[in-house]
Every structure is written in structure tokens, then in C-alpha cells.
Amino acid sequence: MRSTAEIIAIGSELLTPDKTDTNSLWLTERLNELGIDVKLKTIVGDDEVRLEEVVRDALKRSDLVITTGGLGPTEDDITRPVAARAIGRKLVYRDEIEADLRERFRRWGREMPEINKRQAYVIEGADVLPNPNGSAVGMLIEINRKILAVFPGPPRELKPMYDDHLHPRLVSEAGKIRAKRRVLRIAGMGESAVDEAIAPIYKPYKSVETSILFNRSEVEVHLTAKASSEVDADHVLNEVTEKICKEIGSAVFTTNGESMEEVVGKLLIERQTTLSVAESCTGGLIGSRLTDVPGSSGYFMEGVVAYSNEAKIRTLNVPRETIETYGAVSAETASAMAIGMRQRSASDIAVSVTGIAGPGGGSAEKPVGTVYLGLADKTGARSIKLQLPGDRYLIRWRASQAALDLLRRHLMGKGHETGAAR
């Protein structure tokens, strides 16, 4: 059984602030399902010396090494020759790959550029993996009972190639151990408070690996159970999850990794309830998150970004005297915004947010991070005050999360208390 793996993501673009290596996250999840632990992930730019060193060292340490990217036809696509050099093999030209590429380009209505002939070179002795979704074939090479898998970088090419060719092989070689993973997400509690509450629950389970992470405005509890079958692993996860939910209560807003907006969307659909939002300091972030969820048109009616005082008065019918007396950032204004939004959209519920995201604009009475949330339904309106830590980005994100959590708890009939961010 192959028990350890490494993933090498290749491409200088992955070392810039604009690109993220998402392939390794997907591959890790698939490998973990088979009980294979990913021990190291490496990002290497288009540097032949460093890439050769990384591939060679990875094969010394791990049973399975997967590379992603660098299989294109241009000069900076160096994975083929460097991987071959790292394992002491040559590149060989495959006429049938070139013929297939030429035919594919003709089907696309153009002739193949000669530069693409580079993609017909494969490592000597490799199993060639066809790529119906792109021009770069993949390769599987066994070296001293270890596997080097060379995959293209685009996810739409990599994922089916892994599923069709590498995964079945790993399944056939796998031992009896299977792993299942679950992600619980918790709102309104800090990382240390969560760990203090649940450590007595998860520590006795030696077959469960537990990680607790803080993610902008929520705590994630990652549970991985290993057992002789997926059914047994699921049974253990169900047991631990049930105990954690009983201990923490409604602060656990999902037990399968869903986002807050997905959870809220399901609740709105189940209750056949429509929603509108009025935003000031979040600038449309709540509406954006809600409409990121497919099917949100079934419950989301309308959103208004009323940033200025005049916009609140003109668009949401907030009384001028309310703002002049209590201020734009106040419980009274938040409630009035929610009431006005509900009337404007004729929705069942309206949620509002107004606050000071900073870095300027705060005062001794209302410092940066002061946020008021409002919620209005047919019974009336209410508001809550939060003091959120962080910079402008985090305050805005945490305010959007708190507003969605306020709505979630309301829909669940759990009251309207919600916690501030960590």
C-alpha cells in the first residue's frame, strides 16, 4: 500500500499574489479518502535546477509524487525534460501523439502550430494518459516501486485524468484502511473557546485526527477518521459530530463544510421565505455572497447599498430625525433600514447593516469596528450591536458573516443573538 504522497505544483505564476494552487487541495482530499497522507506540498517556479532537485528529493521520501502543470508547448513549460532528468531517463518522441494533436487542431478549425510538437515527447517507459480536455498528455512512471504521476495544470484536465487513471490504480493497491473527512463550521466563538469545549470529546478517539482552524469569521473543525471501511469511518465521524453539536449547540452552522450563505439559502427555501438586504458599510458584500449560491433567485428579492445618509433617507425611508438624533451608525438607524428595505421589496424578511469599517471615521463613543445589524419581519424590527476587530477588509467580511448568522438563527427560531468575530 502507498501510504505517503507529495504534490509538486509547477509554474512561476503560482508564486505571484494573483494565482492560487487549488489542484493540491482537491488531490489531497482524494488521496486522503484512500488513507494516503500528503506529507508535503511544494510550489516551484519555472526553474529547472530547483524543479529537478524537488522531484528527485520527493521520490526519495514518498511513495507517490504528483506534479501538476508545466506541460504546455512553450519554452517555460519545463516539466517533461526536467522530470525525465530527475529520474535518469530520456524523452522519446511519439508520432501517434503528434498525429492526434494535429487531428484535434483540425477539428478545432485550424492547423497545429509547430511549437505543439513538443507535447509529443514523453518520458521513456511512461504510461501515457490521454487528455480529452486539452493538448497535454499525462504520464505515470513507476520507479523502484514508487509512482511519479505527471499531470497537466488546468483543473478541467487534471481531475478527470486522476479519476480515470491514477485513482483506480491506487484503489486496487490500497490496504484495508479507509479515511473519511468532515468539516464543521462554527459561528460566534473563538478558536481557543471551541477547542476548550470539544477537546474532551475528540481526544479519546485515537482513530480521529482533529484540526481546528480560524477562517476570517468562523472556526473550522476538520475531522478525519480512519477505519477498515468507509461505513465504519462514517460511523465514528457521526458519533463525534453528534457529541460536538450537543456541546456547542446552534453555533455549529454546518457539519459538512457548507458556507454560511449556503446554509441560509437552504433555510429560506425550506421555510419558503423571501429576503432583502440593506447595506451600508459592507457595500453589497452580503448580497454578493447570497447570490453566489445557485438558486438564490428563489428567495433573494432585492439588495440596496445605501452608503450615504441621504441614500438611507431617500431609498430606504429612514427618517432624517433618526439619523440626526442617533447617527447613521446606531441601533435605531439599523432597524429603520431593515423596515424600509422590507417595505420597498415586499420581502418576508429584511436584514440591514451599518457600521464603521475604518481605518478612519471612528470616535471614542463609536470606535472603528462598531457595527449595528437590523432585522425586520412581519412582527417588527430588532437590532444588535457588535464590536468587530480587524482591518477594513476583515470588519466588512465579519459584519456580513454576522448578518447572515443573525438571519440563520432567526430562521431556526433560536433567537437573535449572534457572536462577534474572534
C-alpha positions in Angstrom: 0.0 0.0 0.0 1.2 3.5 -0.8 0.8 5.5 2.4 2.6 8.8 1.7 2.4 11.3 -1.1 3.9 14.6 -2.2 2.4 17.2 -4.6 4.5 19.5 -6.7 2.7 22.4 -8.3 4.8 23.9 -11.2 4.6 27.4 -12.6 6.0 30.8 -11.8 2.5 32.2 -11.9 1.7 30.3 -8.7 4.3 32.3 -6.9 2.5 35.6 -7.6 -0.2 37.0 -5.4 -2.7 36.6 -8.3 -2.8 32.8 -8.6 -3.6 30.0 -6.1 -2.8 26.3 -6.3 -6.2 24.7 -5.9 -5.2 21.4 -7.5 -3.3 20.3 -4.4 -6.4 20.8 -2.2 -8.5 18.6 -4.5 -5.8 16.0 -4.8 -5.2 15.9 -1.1 -8.9 15.2 -0.4 -9.0 12.4 -3.0 -5.8 10.8 -1.6 -6.9 11.1 2.0 -10.0 9.1 1.1 -7.7 6.2 0.4 -5.7 6.6 3.6 -2.8 8.2 1.8 -1.3 11.1 3.8 0.0 14.0 1.8 3.2 14.9 3.7 4.4 17.8 1.6 3.2 20.3 -1.0 5.7 22.3 -2.9 5.3 25.2 -5.4 8.2 25.5 -7.8 8.6 28.3 -10.4 9.9 27.7 -13.9 13.4 27.0 -12.6 15.0 23.8 -14.0 17.6 23.4 -11.3 15.1 23.7 -8.4 12.5 21.6 -10.0 14.9 18.7 -10.7 16.0 18.9 -7.1 12.5 18.9 -5.7 11.3 15.9 -7.9 14.4 13.8 -7.0 14.1 14.5 -3.3 10.3 13.8 -3.3 10.8 10.4 -4.8 13.3 9.6 -2.0 10.8 10.4 0.7 7.4 9.4 -0.6 5.6 6.5 -2.2 3.7 8.7 -4.6 4.8 12.0 -6.2 2.3 14.0 -8.3 3.4 17.0 -10.4 0.8 19.5 -11.8 1.5 22.0 -14.6 4.3 22.8 -16.9 3.2 20.5 -19.8 2.3 23.2 -22.3 4.1 23.8 -25.6 6.1 27.0 -24.7 9.7 27.4 -23.6 8.7 27.9 -19.9 6.9 24.5 -19.8 9.8 22.5 -18.4 8.2 19.6 -16.6 8.8 16.9 -19.2 12.6 17.3 -19.7 13.3 18.1 -16.0 11.2 15.2 -14.6 13.0 12.9 -17.1 16.4 14.1 -16.0 15.4 13.8 -12.3 14.8 10.1 -12.7 17.6 9.4 -15.1 15.5 8.7 -18.2 15.3 10.1 -21.7 12.5 11.8 -23.5 11.1 9.8 -26.5 9.1 11.2 -29.4 5.7 9.6 -30.0 4.4 10.0 -33.6 0.9 9.0 -32.6 0.7 11.8 -30.1 1.7 14.3 -32.8 -0.9 12.8 -35.2 -3.6 13.0 -32.6 -2.7 16.6 -31.8 -2.8 17.6 -35.5 -6.2 15.9 -35.9 -7.5 17.7 -32.8 -6.4 21.1 -34.1 -8.1 20.4 -37.4 -11.4 19.6 -35.6 -11.0 23.0 -34.0 -10.7 24.5 -37.5 -7.0 25.4 -37.5 -3.6 23.9 -38.2 -1.4 22.9 -35.3 1.4 25.3 -34.6 4.8 23.5 -34.9 5.6 24.5 -31.3 3.0 22.0 -30.1 5.2 19.1 -31.3 7.0 19.5 -28.0 3.9 17.9 -26.4 4.6 14.7 -28.3 7.7 14.0 -26.1 7.1 11.7 -23.2 9.4 10.1 -20.6 10.9 6.8 -21.6 8.9 3.9 -20.2 5.9 6.0 -19.0 2.3 5.0 -19.3 0.8 7.8 -21.4 -2.5 9.2 -20.1 -4.8 10.6 -22.8 -6.3 14.1 -22.2 -9.7 14.6 -23.9 -9.9 18.1 -22.5 -6.6 19.5 -23.5 -3.5 19.1 -25.6 -1.1 17.8 -22.9 -1.0 14.1 -22.2 -0.2 13.0 -18.7 2.3 10.3 -17.6 2.6 7.6 -15.0 6.1 6.2 -14.3 6.9 3.5 -11.7 10.4 3.8 -10.2 11.7 1.4 -7.6 8.1 0.6 -6.5 7.2 4.3 -6.3 5.0 6.3 -8.7 5.7 9.6 -10.4 2.4 11.0 -11.8 2.8 13.9 -14.2 -0.4 15.8 -14.8 -1.4 19.0 -16.6 -2.3 22.1 -14.6 -5.8 23.1 -15.7 -8.3 21.5 -13.2 -10.7 20.5 -16.0 -7.8 18.4 -17.4 -6.2 17.2 -14.2 -9.3 16.0 -12.4 -10.7 13.5 -14.9 -7.1 12.3 -15.7 -6.6 11.5 -12.0 -10.1 9.9 -11.6 -9.8 7.8 -14.8 -6.2 6.6 -14.5 -4.4 7.1 -11.1 -7.3 6.7 -8.6 -8.3 3.2 -9.8 -4.7 2.0 -9.6 -4.4 3.4 -6.1 -7.7 1.8 -5.0 -6.5 -1.6 -6.3 -3.3 -1.3 -4.4 -4.8 0.2 -1.2 -4.9 -1.7 2.0 -7.8 -2.1 4.3 -7.7 1.3 5.8 -10.1 3.9 4.5 -10.4 7.6 5.6 -13.4 9.9 5.6 -13.3 13.6 6.3 -15.8 16.0 7.7 -15.7 19.8 8.2 -17.8 21.5 10.9 -18.1 25.3 10.8 -18.8 27.3 13.9 -20.0 30.9 14.2 -19.7 33.3 17.2 -16.9 31.5 19.0 -13.1 31.9 19.0 -10.7 29.1 18.2 -9.5 28.6 21.8 -13.0 28.5 23.2 -14.0 25.9 20.6 -11.0 23.7 21.4 -11.6 24.0 25.2 -15.2 22.9 24.7 -14.6 20.0 22.3 -11.1 18.6 23.3 -12.6 16.2 25.9 -14.8 14.9 23.1 -12.3 14.3 20.3 -9.2 13.3 22.3 -10.5 9.8 23.3 -11.0 8.9 19.7 -7.5 7.8 18.6 -8.7 7.0 15.1 -9.8 10.5 14.5 -7.4 13.3 13.5 -8.7 16.7 14.5 -7.6 20.1 13.3 -9.1 23.4 14.5 -8.7 26.5 12.2 -9.9 30.1 12.3 -11.0 31.4 9.0 -11.8 35.1 8.9 -15.0 35.0 10.8 -15.6 31.4 11.8 -13.9 28.4 13.3 -13.5 25.2 11.2 -13.2 21.8 12.9 -11.7 19.3 10.5 -12.3 15.6 11.5 -10.6 12.8 9.6 -11.5 9.2 10.7 -9.6 6.1 9.6 -11.2 2.7 9.8 -11.4 -0.6 8.0 -14.2 0.6 5.8 -15.9 3.8 4.8 -19.0 2.7 6.7 -17.0 2.3 9.9 -15.2 5.7 9.4 -18.6 7.4 8.8 -20.0 5.8 12.0 -17.1 7.2 14.1 -17.5 10.7 12.4 -21.2 10.7 13.1 -20.6 9.9 16.7 -18.0 12.6 17.3 -20.0 15.1 15.3 -23.2 14.5 17.3 -21.3 15.0 20.6 -19.7 18.2 19.4 -23.1 19.6 18.2 -24.7 18.7 21.5 -21.9 20.5 23.4 -21.7 23.7 21.3 -25.3 23.9 20.1 -26.5 26.2 17.4 -23.1 27.8 17.0 -22.4 24.9 14.7 -24.0 26.1 11.5 -22.9 23.2 9.2 -21.5 19.7 9.6 -20.5 19.2 6.0 -18.4 22.2 5.2 -21.1 24.5 3.7 -20.7 28.2 3.7 -22.9 30.4 5.8 -24.7 31.7 2.7 -25.4 28.2 1.5 -26.9 27.2 4.9 -29.0 30.4 5.0 -30.2 29.7 1.4 -31.4 26.2 2.3 -33.3 27.5 5.4 -35.0 30.2 3.3 -36.1 27.6 0.7 -37.3 25.2 3.4 -39.4 27.9 5.0 -40.5 29.4 1.7 -39.3 32.8 2.9 -38.1 35.7 0.8 -35.3 38.1 1.8 -33.9 41.5 1.0 -30.9 43.3 2.4 -29.9 46.9 3.0 -26.2 47.5 3.3 -24.0 50.5 4.2 -20.5 49.6 5.5 -20.5 46.2 3.7 -21.1 47.8 0.4 -23.1 44.9 -1.2 -21.0 42.1 0.2 -24.0 40.4 1.8 -26.0 40.5 -1.4 -23.0 39.2 -3.3 -22.5 36.3 -1.0 -26.2 35.4 -1.2 -26.3 35.5 -4.9 -23.1 33.4 -5.3 -25.3 30.4 -4.3 -27.1 28.8 -7.3 -30.9 29.0 -6.9 -30.8 32.2 -4.8 -33.3 33.8 -7.2 -35.9 31.6 -5.4 -35.6 33.6 -2.2 -33.4 36.7 -2.7 -35.6 39.6 -3.7 -33.5 42.8 -3.7 -30.5 44.5 -2.2 -29.7 48.1 -1.7 -26.4 49.7 -0.9 -27.3 53.0 0.9 -23.9 54.3 1.7 -24.6 58.0 2.4 -27.1 59.4 4.8 -29.1 60.9 2.0 -29.3 57.5 0.3 -30.6 56.0 3.5 -33.3 58.7 3.8 -34.2 58.7 0.1 -34.0 55.0 -0.8 -34.9 53.3 2.5 -37.2 56.0 4.0 -35.1 56.2 7.1 -36.4 59.3 9.0 -34.0 62.2 8.8 -34.5 62.9 12.5 -33.4 59.3 13.3 -30.1 59.8 11.7 -29.7 63.4 13.2 -30.6 62.2 16.7 -28.9 58.8 16.9 -26.4 58.9 14.0 -26.1 56.8 10.9 -24.3 54.1 12.9 -26.9 53.2 15.5 -29.4 50.7 16.6 -32.3 53.0 15.6 -30.9 53.5 12.1 -30.2 49.8 11.5 -33.8 49.0 12.5 -35.2 51.7 10.3 -33.1 50.5 7.3 -34.4 47.0 7.7 -38.0 48.2 8.0 -37.6 50.4 4.9 -36.0 47.6 2.9 -38.7 45.2 3.7 -41.4 47.7 2.7 -39.5 48.5 -0.5 -39.1 44.9 -1.6 -42.2 43.3 -0.1 -40.0 40.5 1.2 -40.8 38.4 4.2 -37.6 39.4 6.0 -35.1 42.2 5.6 -31.6 42.4 7.1 -29.6 45.6 7.4 -26.0 46.6 8.4 -24.5 49.9 9.2 -21.1 50.5 10.8 -17.6 52.0 10.8 -15.2 49.8 8.8 -12.2 52.2 9.1 -9.5 52.9 9.1 -10.9 56.4 9.8 -14.3 57.6 10.9 -14.2 56.2 14.4 -14.6 58.1 17.7 -14.3 57.4 21.4 -18.1 56.6 21.6 -18.1 54.6 18.3 -14.7 53.3 17.5 -13.7 51.6 14.3 -15.4 48.2 14.1 -18.7 49.4 15.6 -21.4 47.6 13.6 -25.2 47.5 14.0 -27.3 44.8 12.4 -31.0 45.1 11.9 -33.7 42.5 11.1 -37.3 43.2 10.2 -40.2 40.8 9.6 -43.9 40.9 10.0 -43.7 41.1 13.8 -41.5 44.2 13.8 -37.8 45.1 13.8 -34.9 44.5 16.2 -31.2 45.3 16.1 -27.9 44.2 17.8 -24.6 45.9 18.3 -21.2 44.3 17.5 -17.6 45.4 18.1 -15.6 43.7 15.4 -11.8 43.5 15.4 -9.6 43.6 12.3 -8.7 45.9 9.4 -11.3 47.3 6.9 -11.5 44.0 4.9 -12.0 41.9 8.0 -14.5 44.2 9.6 -16.6 44.2 6.4 -16.4 40.4 6.0 -17.1 39.7 9.6 -20.1 42.1 9.5 -21.5 40.2 6.5 -21.0 36.9 8.3 -22.7 38.2 11.5 -25.6 39.5 9.5 -26.1 36.1 7.8 -25.7 34.3 11.1 -28.4 36.6 12.7 -30.7 35.6 9.9 -29.8 31.9 10.3 -30.6 31.9 14.0 -33.8 33.8 13.4 -34.9 31.3 10.8 -34.1 28.4 13.1 -36.1 30.1 15.9 -33.0 30.3 18.1 -33.4 34.0 18.9 -31.4 36.9 17.5 -28.2 36.7 19.5 -25.0 36.3 17.4 -21.4 36.4 18.4 -18.7 38.8 17.3 -15.7 37.6 15.4 -12.5 36.3 17.1 
